[in-house]
Amino acid sequence: MGSEMCIRDRKYIEGAKALISEKGLDGGVSGHTHIPANKTYGSGEHYLNVGFPVKHKQFLAFENEQYEFLCIE
């Protein structure tokens, strides 16, 4: 089952990446896969994922078009 999870997660991330590009967005924020990510693609689009809050203890804060991963603890 572990390898299936990896395939599913990769498909989700690739889908998010395609949607960001297709819609002409600067980036996207997700929590679906529960895997922390801060990735830049293509011409600078960002994919952010805080992971699973109970486990990774972080969240994203946005201010003035800037973001920062902050620790909950």
Summary of the structure (lengths in Angstrom):
residues: 73
radius of gyration: 13.0
end to end distance: 31.4
largest distance: 41.5
contacts: 167
relative contact order: 0.15
helix: 34%
strand: 36%
